[in-house]
Amino acid sequence: MKEDDATKSFSGSDGMFFHNGQLLMVNVYSQAGAIFSAKFNKDYSLATLTIHDKFQSVYDRPTASSIRNGRLYTVNSQLNHIINDKDGKLNTPPVLPFKVVSVPLNELFK
């Protein structure tokens, strides 16, 4: 993968899906963006990562996800409300109920 902002910001993902030849990844810990995509070369030996942050404001530590009817549905885990990233201690309780958010895939890639 190319060494750029997306590659430096990627910290792992919970939900991964192939969609229109690209791998979509829901990145639970990234402050750069919740949704990343990887566009691979023909033999899948190299990929370029892209951050898709158009809908960043709807995410709160996104995790489990699904694609249906042209939309990406994602559960906001709020893990940062439970465990503090800096010290690993219990933080504030999550806001209940947990929310499932959805974004249109065609808008995500614009």
ABEGO torsion letter per residue (X at the ends): XBBBAAAAABAEBABBBBBGGBBBBBBAABAAEABBBBBBBAAGABBBBBBBAAAAAABBGBBBBBBBGGBBBBBBAGAAAABBAAAGBBBBBBBOBBBBBBBBAAAAAX
